[in-house]
Amino acid sequence: MNHMLTDTAHLYWNAEWQKADHSSPWAMPEPWAIDHASTLAQGSRILDLGAGIGRHALAFAEAGHQVTALDASEAAMAAVAAAAFTRNLTLDTVQAPMTDLPFKTASFDHVLAWNVIYHGDESVVRRTLSEIARVLRPGGTFMATMLSARRLPVEQAKAKGREISRNTWVFEGEGDKIHPHYFCTAPDLLSLMWGFEVFTLFDRPHEKPGSWHWHLLAERLA
């Protein structure tokens, strides 16, 4: 299936980002992401891939890193740029798809992709991971979350769904899951991590019971 037909969730999120502000849960950075960034050398080049309204990008910039916030949503990038201006922070904003990153090879020391690269089918996930590997320098780190297959029964109990391709589901009703989402087991996920050495992989719920996500920290191999 063509990734241009399955990488569509940003259409939903563009509307959500237009409504979000500093009081939104999406404005609160994740401690694990911030803790790892604090271990990086001052001024590290960080790509926040799927930055949303900038909860991580802004925190990384405040910590003194060189930050690029990327999202396919125009509203998201406008929100990040406005927040950076208000807080007198310097960072770059780039509106682009995650499957075709407009950066040179080895441009970054760290890439964060929190709750983003599972928006699509397996071809989208593979293409995005390949692009992340390309733009990371050897030895650079990659942190991401992915939807766990353990979450599928929870989603199926909430709304009627169908598997449109391997591990890729869409669900009826409201929310972003009317767009394709990729759910995976640990072996599935590890099989996609070509070019990376995986350091950490664990599965836990997010803000709601049953909202299982894989949490991944890896290093780009030489």
C-alpha positions in Angstrom: 0.0 0.0 0.0 1.3 3.4 -0.9 2.4 5.3 2.2 0.9 8.5 0.7 -2.5 6.9 1.2 -1.8 5.7 4.8 0.2 8.5 6.4 -2.8 10.7 6.9 -3.3 11.1 10.7 -1.7 14.6 10.5 -5.0 15.8 8.9 -6.8 15.0 12.2 -4.0 16.4 14.3 -3.8 19.7 12.3 -7.3 20.5 13.6 -6.4 19.5 17.1 -3.2 21.6 17.2 -5.3 24.7 16.2 -7.2 24.3 19.5 -4.3 23.3 21.8 -2.6 25.8 24.1 -0.2 25.7 27.1 -2.9 24.1 29.3 -3.2 21.1 27.0 -1.8 17.7 28.1 0.2 17.8 24.8 2.1 20.8 26.2 3.7 18.7 29.0 7.0 17.1 28.2 7.6 13.5 29.0 10.1 13.0 31.9 11.9 10.1 30.1 12.5 12.2 27.0 13.8 15.1 29.1 16.0 12.9 31.3 17.7 11.5 28.3 18.3 14.9 26.7 20.0 16.0 29.9 22.7 13.3 29.3 23.6 14.7 25.9 26.4 17.1 25.4 25.5 20.8 25.6 24.5 22.1 22.2 23.6 18.7 20.7 21.7 18.7 17.5 18.2 17.3 18.2 15.4 16.5 15.9 11.9 16.4 17.5 10.1 14.4 14.8 6.3 14.9 15.1 6.8 17.8 17.4 3.1 18.7 17.8 2.9 22.0 19.7 6.5 21.7 20.8 6.5 20.3 24.4 9.8 18.6 23.9 11.4 20.9 21.3 10.9 23.9 23.5 12.3 22.1 26.6 15.3 21.0 24.6 16.0 24.5 23.3 15.7 25.9 26.9 18.4 23.3 27.9 20.8 24.8 25.3 20.5 22.3 22.5 20.3 23.0 18.8 16.7 22.0 18.0 14.8 21.3 14.9 11.0 20.7 15.3 9.4 18.8 12.4 5.7 18.0 11.9 3.5 17.4 8.9 0.9 19.8 10.4 1.1 23.5 9.5 -0.8 24.4 12.7 1.7 22.6 14.8 4.7 24.4 13.3 3.0 27.7 13.6 2.3 27.0 17.3 6.0 26.0 18.0 7.3 29.1 16.2 5.0 31.3 18.2 5.9 29.7 21.5 9.6 29.9 20.8 9.3 33.6 19.9 7.3 34.3 23.2 9.9 32.5 25.2 12.9 34.0 23.4 14.2 30.6 22.2 16.0 29.8 19.0 15.0 26.7 17.1 14.1 25.7 13.6 10.6 24.6 12.5 10.1 22.4 9.4 6.8 21.3 8.0 7.5 18.0 6.2 6.4 14.3 6.2 8.2 11.9 8.4 8.8 9.5 5.5 10.9 12.0 3.6 13.1 14.0 6.0 14.6 17.1 4.3 18.0 16.9 6.1 21.5 15.8 5.1 22.9 12.5 6.2 24.2 12.4 9.8 22.6 15.8 10.6 21.6 15.0 14.2 23.0 13.7 17.5 19.5 12.6 18.8 16.1 12.0 17.3 12.9 11.9 19.4 9.7 10.5 17.9 7.1 10.5 20.7 3.7 9.1 19.6 4.2 9.6 15.9 5.8 7.0 13.7 3.0 4.4 14.2 0.6 6.7 12.2 0.5 4.6 9.0 1.1 1.1 7.8 4.2 -1.0 8.0 5.7 0.6 4.8 5.3 4.1 6.5 7.0 2.8 9.7 9.9 1.2 7.7 10.4 4.3 5.5 10.4 6.6 8.6 12.9 4.4 10.5 15.1 4.3 7.4 15.0 8.1 7.2 15.8 8.4 11.0 18.8 6.1 10.6 20.0 8.2 7.7 19.8 11.6 9.4 21.3 10.3 12.7 25.1 10.4 13.0 26.8 7.0 13.9 26.5 6.7 17.7 23.6 9.1 17.8 20.6 8.1 19.9 16.9 7.5 18.9 14.0 7.6 21.3 10.5 6.6 20.3 7.1 5.2 21.3 5.1 2.7 19.3 1.6 1.3 19.7 1.7 -2.1 21.4 -0.3 -5.0 20.1 -1.5 -5.4 23.7 -3.6 -2.3 23.1 -5.6 -3.8 20.3 -8.3 -5.5 22.4 -8.9 -2.2 24.2 -9.4 -0.4 20.9 -11.6 -3.2 19.6 -13.8 -2.9 22.7 -14.3 0.8 22.1 -15.0 0.9 18.4 -15.5 -1.4 15.4 -12.1 -1.8 13.6 -10.6 -3.7 10.7 -7.1 -4.7 9.8 -6.3 -3.1 6.4 -2.8 -4.6 6.1 -0.4 -6.4 8.4 -0.6 -5.0 11.9 -2.4 -1.9 10.6 -5.8 -1.0 11.8 -8.5 1.7 11.3 -11.4 2.2 13.7 -14.8 3.7 13.2 -16.0 6.8 15.1 -14.2 9.9 16.3 -10.5 10.5 17.0 -7.4 9.9 15.0 -7.8 6.1 14.7 -10.1 6.5 11.7 -6.6 6.9 10.1 -4.3 3.9 9.8 -2.3 3.0 13.0 0.4 0.3 13.3 0.2 -2.0 16.4 3.2 -4.3 17.0 4.7 -6.9 19.3 8.3 -6.7 20.6 9.6 -9.1 17.9 7.8 -7.2 15.2 9.3 -3.9 16.4 12.8 -5.3 16.8 12.7 -6.7 13.3 12.1 -3.1 12.0 15.2 -1.7 13.8 17.7 -2.2 11.0 20.8 0.0 11.6 20.1 0.5 15.3 21.4 -1.1 18.5 18.4 -1.3 20.9 19.3 -0.4 24.5 15.9 -0.2 26.2 12.4 -1.5 25.3 9.5 -1.7 27.6 5.7 -1.6 27.4 3.5 0.6 29.6 0.2 2.4 29.5 0.2 6.1 29.0 -2.4 8.4 30.6 -5.4 5.9 30.4 -5.6 2.3 31.5 -5.0 0.0 28.6 -3.2 2.7 26.5 -0.1 0.4 26.0 2.9 1.9 24.2 6.3 0.5 23.5 9.1 2.8 24.7 12.3 2.5 22.8 15.9 3.9 23.2 18.4 2.9 20.6 21.8 4.0 19.1 22.6 4.4 15.5 25.2 1.8 14.4 28.3 2.9 12.6 
